[in-house]
Each structure stands twice: as structure tokens, then as C-alpha cells.
């Protein structure tokens, strides 16, 4: 299990998230998206969004939407990472 900080867009705050590590895509998922960047007033590049509301992002357009929202609240260097399962 991995615990990391993720930004909650709805509550506009950071919170700890538990992520169970797994191999291969769960439930037939072919790819998912993680969003990385620098939080407001931070010099540390970190995972900003991975599984909002406990569900992984599986659509690139949804990932881009989250990335834009993060930039609007002051995050910088925001990038979307595509994770593909084989």
C-alpha cells in the first residue's frame, strides 16, 4: 500500500490517500491517467490527482480538465501521465 498526498479539487485542500498497488489493469481498464505538478507555493513536484472520489481517471479529456482546474488554482508545471496496461 502506498500513501501519498493528493489535492482534493472539491474541498480545495490536500489529504492523504491510500493506494493499493496492483499489477495490470483492474476491471478491464486499458489505461489510466495521473496528473503531476507543483502545488501552489511549493517547490516539490508531486502527484496532484490520481483517483478523484476513489475512481481512477480513464479518459484523457477528463484528465486534461483536471489539469486545467489545477492550473487555475495556482499549480504549475502540470502534466498528465498516461499509464497503459498490457
C-alpha positions in Angstrom: 0.0 0.0 0.0 1.3 3.5 -0.9 0.2 6.6 1.0 0.6 10.0 -0.7 -0.8 13.5 -0.6 -3.3 14.4 -3.2 -5.2 17.6 -3.8 -8.9 17.5 -3.4 -10.4 19.8 -6.0 -13.8 19.9 -4.4 -12.6 20.7 -0.9 -9.6 22.7 -2.2 -7.2 21.1 0.3 -4.6 18.4 0.5 -5.4 15.0 2.0 -3.7 11.6 2.4 -4.7 8.9 0.0 -4.1 5.2 0.3 -3.4 3.4 -2.9 -3.3 -0.4 -3.2 -0.5 -1.4 -5.6 -1.6 -3.8 -8.3 -0.2 -5.3 -11.5 -2.2 -5.0 -14.7 -5.4 -3.0 -15.2 -8.2 -3.7 -12.8 -11.6 -4.3 -14.1 -10.5 -4.4 -17.7 -9.0 -0.9 -17.6 -6.6 -0.5 -20.6 -5.1 2.9 -19.4 -5.5 5.5 -16.7 -4.1 9.0 -16.1 -2.2 10.6 -13.3 -1.7 14.3 -13.0 1.6 15.7 -11.7 2.9 19.2 -11.0 3.9 21.7 -8.4 1.2 22.6 -5.8 0.7 26.3 -5.1 3.6 27.8 -3.1 5.6 24.6 -3.3 8.9 23.7 -4.9 8.2 19.9 -4.8 7.0 18.1 -7.9 4.3 15.7 -6.8 1.3 13.6 -7.8 -1.6 16.0 -7.8 -4.5 13.8 -8.9 -4.7 10.1 -9.4 -8.1 8.8 -8.3 -10.6 11.6 -7.6 -13.5 10.2 -5.5 -11.8 6.8 -5.4 -12.1 6.2 -9.1 -9.1 6.3 -11.5 -9.2 8.7 -14.5 -9.6 6.6 -17.6 -10.5 9.3 -20.1 -7.8 11.7 -21.5 -10.3 14.6 -21.8 -11.3 14.2 -18.2 -7.6 14.2 -17.2 -7.0 17.4 -19.2 -10.0 19.0 -17.5 -8.5 18.3 -14.1 -5.1 19.6 -15.2 -6.7 22.9 -16.3 -8.5 23.2 -13.0 -5.3 22.7 -11.1 -3.6 25.4 -13.1 -6.5 27.7 -12.3 -5.9 27.3 -8.6 -2.2 28.0 -8.9 -0.5 24.7 -9.6 2.4 25.0 -12.0 4.2 22.5 -14.3 1.1 20.4 -14.5 1.4 17.3 -16.7 -0.8 14.4 -17.5 0.8 10.9 -17.4 -0.9 8.1 -19.3 -0.4 4.7 -17.7 -1.0 1.9 -20.1 -1.7 -1.8 -19.1 -0.8 -4.7 -21.3 
